Amino acid sequence: MAPRLIIFLVGSFGLLYLLGSPGLFSNLTHWSKKSPFECFESEQWQSCLLPSEPYLLVTSDIHLSSEAGRWPETTEKFSSFLELLEGSPPEEIFIVGDVVDNAMETYPGSIENWREEWGIFDNIKKSFPSIRFRQSYGTGHDWLDDEMLSELNFEFGSKHGVFSWRGLDFMWLSFGPGAFLPGNEDFGSDLDEIDYQWIESVLKDSSGLSLMFHVPLLTPLSEKRAGFSGGRVIALDPRDELYPVLKKNAEKIRQIFSGHIHETFQHDFEGIPYYSCPFMDRQSFCTIERTEDSAKIRFYRSAGN
């Protein structure tokens, strides 16, 4: 009888100590809560906490919309998503195009609506000052012509560029068009000769980097998922000069991230791991963690949608 009483008292004092310690009680509450996210581990989606180590978050296809836009709910969804990250926030977020939607009853929306939606994005960024946001631009929604792209370059950052995060190097590009029609003799690209030269120069001087651009390259798996209305394929036309440039420098490219296709999947280009993690597919995103000699990349998505 005595041992039971002693055990009970020790257990009781231990419980009282926990309840009287706010920090420990908060941790206990945290452990008891189900994570709002799932990650893809061991060939299946499972409940998963965000990384405990510093990480960079990559997503695409937010399609922020004004009240007059076709998807006004996406604005609230993205803000709520960012709030869920606050317990373990990323150091940076990179959005691989289609930050805004700019579609109303007709597509595209007006220039006034386009500016309003970019203003919404600016306000969201200001609400989360501890996170650095970067983006590339998706053709058709983020911009439609050179004048709009020039305005974005001035207000939100360059259409192309490079950056480093914890010793990992990244290059982003913004180009279109966002689809091609197989068999159509017409071909055009928003990349010109000076762009290709710049890309090749950066890759030549790099010891290894990751690429980020919105319109995906055509691979066997992306081709299966890229079919669109009117027989169009929403991938980069295989006649584009970007293909030989990347193939020539494939050994310098660690990973590629694209968007445009609203599905979460992994494929490869010339043996390079290739990731699609669009917000429009169950609020999906990828995390990048710095490891000793490379990067650890994981798929995440919302557990609630």
C-alpha positions in Angstrom: 0.0 0.0 0.0 2.8 2.4 0.9 4.6 2.1 -2.4 1.4 2.9 -4.3 0.9 6.0 -2.2 4.4 7.2 -2.8 4.1 6.6 -6.5 0.8 8.5 -6.5 2.3 11.4 -4.6 5.3 11.6 -6.9 3.1 11.4 -9.9 0.8 14.1 -8.5 3.7 16.5 -7.7 5.0 15.9 -11.2 1.7 16.8 -12.7 1.4 19.9 -10.6 4.9 20.9 -11.6 4.0 20.6 -15.3 0.8 22.5 -14.9 2.6 25.2 -13.0 5.2 25.7 -15.7 3.8 27.7 -18.6 6.7 26.7 -21.0 6.4 23.0 -20.3 2.6 23.1 -20.5 2.8 24.9 -23.9 5.1 22.1 -25.2 2.7 19.5 -23.9 -0.2 21.2 -25.7 1.9 21.4 -28.9 2.7 17.7 -28.7 -1.0 16.8 -28.3 -2.1 18.8 -31.3 -2.3 17.2 -34.7 -0.1 18.9 -37.3 -2.0 20.9 -39.9 0.4 19.5 -42.5 1.2 16.2 -44.2 4.5 15.3 -45.8 5.4 12.7 -48.3 7.5 10.1 -46.5 8.1 6.4 -47.2 6.0 6.5 -50.4 2.9 7.9 -48.6 1.4 11.1 -47.2 1.4 11.2 -43.5 1.0 13.7 -40.6 4.2 15.7 -40.3 5.6 18.6 -38.4 7.4 21.4 -40.2 11.2 21.2 -40.1 12.8 22.1 -36.8 16.0 23.2 -38.6 16.1 26.4 -40.7 14.4 25.9 -44.1 13.4 27.7 -47.3 9.9 27.1 -48.5 9.1 26.8 -52.3 5.6 26.9 -53.7 3.9 28.3 -56.8 0.5 29.2 -58.2 -1.0 31.2 -55.3 -3.4 33.1 -57.7 -4.2 35.8 -55.2 -7.5 37.4 -56.3 -9.3 40.6 -55.6 -12.9 40.7 -54.4 -13.8 41.1 -58.0 -11.6 38.3 -59.2 -12.6 34.7 -59.9 -11.0 33.2 -56.8 -11.2 35.7 -54.0 -11.0 32.9 -51.4 -7.3 32.3 -52.4 -6.2 35.5 -50.7 -7.7 34.4 -47.3 -6.4 30.9 -47.8 -2.8 32.1 -48.4 -2.9 34.4 -45.4 -4.3 31.6 -43.2 -1.6 29.3 -44.5 1.2 31.7 -43.5 -0.3 32.0 -40.0 0.0 28.2 -39.7 3.7 28.5 -40.4 4.3 30.9 -37.5 5.2 28.2 -35.0 8.1 27.1 -37.2 8.4 29.7 -40.0 10.7 29.4 -43.0 13.5 31.9 -43.3 12.5 32.6 -46.9 9.6 31.8 -49.2 10.1 31.6 -53.0 6.9 31.6 -55.2 7.7 30.1 -58.6 5.2 32.3 -60.5 1.4 33.0 -60.7 1.5 35.0 -57.5 -1.6 36.8 -58.6 -4.5 35.6 -60.8 -5.7 38.7 -62.7 -8.9 37.1 -64.0 -12.4 38.4 -63.5 -15.5 37.6 -65.5 -13.2 37.6 -68.5 -9.5 36.7 -68.7 -7.4 38.7 -68.4 -8.6 41.2 -65.8 -8.1 44.9 -66.1 -4.8 46.7 -65.5 -6.5 48.2 -62.4 -7.4 44.7 -61.0 -3.9 43.5 -61.8 -2.4 46.3 -59.7 -4.9 45.7 -56.9 -3.9 42.1 -56.7 -0.2 42.9 -56.5 -1.1 45.4 -53.8 -2.7 42.5 -51.9 0.5 40.5 -52.1 2.5 43.5 -50.9 0.2 43.9 -47.9 0.5 40.2 -47.1 4.3 40.4 -47.1 4.2 43.3 -44.7 2.0 41.2 -42.3 4.8 38.7 -42.0 8.0 40.8 -41.7 10.1 37.9 -40.3 9.9 36.0 -43.6 11.7 37.1 -46.8 9.6 36.7 -49.9 11.0 36.2 -53.4 9.3 35.3 -56.7 9.6 34.7 -60.3 6.8 35.8 -62.6 4.3 33.5 -64.4 3.3 34.6 -67.9 -0.4 35.3 -68.4 -1.4 36.0 -64.8 1.5 37.8 -63.2 2.2 39.8 -66.4 1.0 40.0 -70.0 3.3 42.4 -71.8 6.7 44.1 -71.5 5.2 47.2 -69.9 3.6 45.1 -67.0 6.9 43.2 -66.6 8.9 46.4 -66.4 6.5 47.6 -63.7 7.0 44.4 -61.7 10.8 44.7 -62.1 10.6 48.2 -60.5 8.1 47.4 -57.7 8.8 43.8 -56.8 12.1 42.7 -58.2 13.9 41.6 -61.3 12.4 39.0 -63.7 15.7 37.0 -63.6 18.3 36.8 -61.0 20.4 34.7 -58.6 20.5 34.5 -54.8 22.1 32.4 -52.1 20.6 30.9 -49.0 22.8 29.2 -46.4 25.4 28.4 -48.9 23.0 27.1 -51.5 22.7 29.0 -54.8 19.6 29.6 -56.8 18.7 31.1 -60.2 15.2 32.3 -61.2 13.8 33.1 -64.6 10.5 34.6 -65.9 9.4 33.8 -69.4 6.5 32.7 -71.6 4.5 31.8 -73.4 2.7 29.5 -71.0 1.6 26.9 -73.6 2.3 25.5 -77.1 0.3 23.7 -79.6 2.0 20.5 -80.9 2.4 20.6 -84.7 1.9 24.4 -84.8 4.7 26.1 -86.9 4.4 29.3 -84.9 7.0 29.6 -82.2 8.0 32.4 -79.9 9.7 32.9 -76.6 10.0 35.8 -74.1 13.6 34.9 -73.7 16.0 36.5 -76.2 19.6 36.0 -77.1 20.9 38.1 -74.2 18.9 36.1 -71.7 20.3 32.8 -73.0 23.8 34.2 -72.8 23.3 35.3 -69.3 21.8 31.9 -68.2 24.8 30.1 -69.8 27.3 32.5 -68.2 25.8 32.0 -64.7 25.8 28.2 -65.1 29.3 28.2 -66.5 30.7 30.1 -63.4 28.6 28.1 -60.9 29.8 25.1 -58.9 26.1 24.0 -58.7 22.7 25.7 -58.3 19.0 25.1 -58.3 16.7 26.6 -61.1 13.3 28.1 -60.5 10.9 29.1 -63.3 7.2 28.9 -63.7 6.5 27.2 -67.1 7.8 23.6 -66.8 10.1 21.9 -69.2 8.6 19.1 -71.2 9.4 15.7 -69.7 7.5 12.4 -70.1 5.7 12.9 -66.8 5.0 16.6 -67.2 3.7 16.0 -70.7 1.1 13.6 -69.3 -0.1 16.2 -66.8 0.2 19.3 -69.0 -2.7 18.8 -71.4 -5.0 21.8 -71.6 -8.0 23.1 -73.6 -7.8 23.3 -77.3 -5.1 20.7 -77.5 -2.5 23.0 -75.9 0.3 21.7 -73.7 1.2 24.0 -70.8 4.9 23.3 -70.9 7.8 25.0 -72.6 7.9 24.4 -76.3 10.6 21.8 -77.0 12.0 24.1 -79.7 13.0 26.7 -77.2 16.7 27.3 -77.0 16.6 26.9 -73.2 16.6 23.1 -73.6 20.1 22.8 -75.2 21.5 25.4 -72.8 20.3 23.4 -69.8 21.3 20.0 -71.3 24.8 21.4 -72.0 25.1 22.5 -68.3 23.2 19.7 -66.7 26.0 18.7 -64.3 25.8 22.2 -62.8 22.1 22.0 -62.0 21.2 20.4 -58.6 17.4 20.7 -58.8 14.6 22.4 -60.8 11.4 23.9 -59.4 8.5 24.9 -61.7 4.7 25.5 -61.4 1.9 26.1 -63.9 0.6 22.6 -63.7 -1.6 22.5 -60.6 -0.4 19.1 -59.4 2.2 18.0 -56.9 4.7 15.6 -58.4 8.3 14.8 -58.9 10.0 14.0 -62.3 13.4 14.6 -63.8 15.0 16.4 -66.7 18.3 14.9 -68.0 18.7 13.2 -64.6 18.1 16.4 -62.6 15.5 16.1 -59.8 12.5 18.2 -60.8 9.8 19.4 -58.4 6.2 20.7 -58.8 4.7 21.9 -55.5 1.8 24.3 -56.3 -0.3 26.0 -53.6 -3.4 25.3 -55.7 -3.0 21.6 -55.1 -4.1 21.3 -51.4 -1.8 24.2 -50.5 1.3 22.2 -51.4 4.9 23.4 -50.9 8.4 22.0 -50.8 10.9 22.6 -48.0 14.6 22.9 -48.5 16.9 22.2 -45.6 20.7 22.6 -45.7 22.5 19.4 -45.1 26.2 18.9 -44.6 27.0 18.6 -48.3 23.7 19.2 -50.2 20.0 19.9 -49.6 17.2 17.9 -48.2 13.9 18.5 -50.1 10.5 17.3 -48.9 6.9 17.7 -50.2 4.3 19.1 -47.9 0.6 19.8 -48.2 -2.3 20.9 -46.0 -3.9 18.1 -43.9 -7.2 19.9 -43.8 -8.2 20.4 -47.5 
